[in-house]
């Protein structure tokens, strides 16, 4: 029987999506159509961390590492929102 690779995913994917949704209200110029672009920019700036189950990485992280990870995600998503918003504003001026 072949191995099941469908459980593999990037640890940051769900955290980034959640953070995009949490911070979206701060960027009213961007519509929901822009949110996946924001997530892509953020995910491309984060190091890949592939896991099979969410608990796999969380179990091995200290509280400090968990806090640092949350701050990294927030900082990266804020950068991504500002990047996408700036690109959107530049296109709107044309």
N, C-alpha and C positions, 0 to 999 in steps of 0.2 A: 504494500500500500504506500503511495507517495506521501511525502510530508505535507502538512497543511500550513501553507505560508499566508493564509488569509488573515491570520491574527496579528501579523506584523504591522506596526504603524509608528509614526514619528511621535515621540512623547509630547512634543510641543504643539501638535496640531490642535487638539481640543482646547488646550489652555489659551492658545492664540485666538481661536474662534470665540471663546467665551470672553476674552478681554476686548476683542473688537466689538462685540455686542454691548459690553459694559460701558465702553468709552464712546460709542457712536453718537450719543446725544451731544457731546462736546464739539462735534464737527457737522453742524447742520447744513453746510454747503454740499456735503457728500450724501448721495442717496444710497439706498440698500444695494444698488447695482455696483457701487464702488467698494463695498465691504469685502468681497472676495479678493479684490485687487490689494486692499490693505493687508489682508491676511497673507497673501502671497509675498508681498514685500517684506513683511515681518518674518515669515518662515524662512525666506532666503537669507536673512541676516543672522538667523540663529544657527548654532551648530546642530547637525542632525543627531538625534538620540533615539534610535530605534529600539522598540520594546515589543513584547507580545501582550503583556497585560499591564495596565496602569499601575498596579501594585508592585510590579517588578522593580521599577526605579524608585518609587516613593518609599519602599521598604528599606532601601539602602541609603537614603538621604538623611542627613542630620537635619535638625530644625533650622540651623543656620543656612545650610545648603538649600533647603526648601524656600526660605525667605529670600535668599539671593536669586534663586530661579524665578520666583514670582516678580521680583523687582526687575530682573532682566527682561522678562516677558512684557511687563508694563512699559518699560523704557523703549523697547523695540517696537511695540504696537503704536505708541505715541509718535515715534519717529516715522513709522509707516503711514499713519494718518496724515501727518504734516507733509510728507513726500507726495502722497497721492493728491492731497488737497492743493498743493502748489502746482502740480502738473495740470490738474483740472482748471485752476484759475488761469494758467498760462494759455490753455486751449480756448478758454472762454473769451480771452482778449483778442483772439485772432478774428 
